[in-house]
């Protein structure tokens, strides 16, 4: 290792593997953190309307977590395949699907092996929950986005979101809890430095968890999507087409495969 690397280590060297960040105890709290009823009210039909707009039938949820969106889509009549890198998340998604009477195909899969895990083409692919920034290396993101494109049909829809890192870097972190974190028993804070953003989740009972991800500027993300083979990228802030870029918590990018 060079002197420069010892002072400023590569970004990915500072980031624990995703599986370690989402430990069993954190996964067990995830549904309480979100509160599905609050999340559903906040989103409304935002994603379902866009699926209907392209006549989608097959949907791939690439970061299903505990299954909120996969189950919502399945209950709306879509054929849903749901994957997640973390096996304990997949297990919870399956359990939640059974409780909600939804049928989804859910299994663990690494995006880097996506083509070996699922059979396309899909009509739509969603990557939500600010999951994509777990890929801290830009070259890995490029490969994964091209893979996403390859398993979509021409005209297929990509819906990808991420935290508003631009605002966080500017000191304007908008924790829009009313839309995303309705559990009421956790405080979420964010700190950005050296190309990484650390989110800290402090629960009322004293438990603390942290997630560390790439601090991806909005325009960088839009450019990476376009370069991977997608058409014009539409960007929404907290589900709104017109928004204050310093006062939204999430950016949602929507584009069709060329």
Secondary structure, 3 states (H helix, E strand, C coil): CCHHHHHCCCHHHHCCCHHHHCCHHHHHHHHHHHCHHHHHHHHCCHHHHHHHHCCCCEEEECCCCCCHHHHHHHHCCCEEEEEECCHHHHHHHHHHHHHCCCCCEEEECCHHHHHHHCCCCEEEEEECCCCHHHCCCHHHHHHHHHHHHHCEEEEEEEEEEEECHHHHHCCCCCCCHHHHCCCCCEEEEEEEECCEEEEEEEECCCCEEEEEEECCCHHHHHHHHHHCCECCCEEEECCECCCCCCCCCEEEEEEEEC
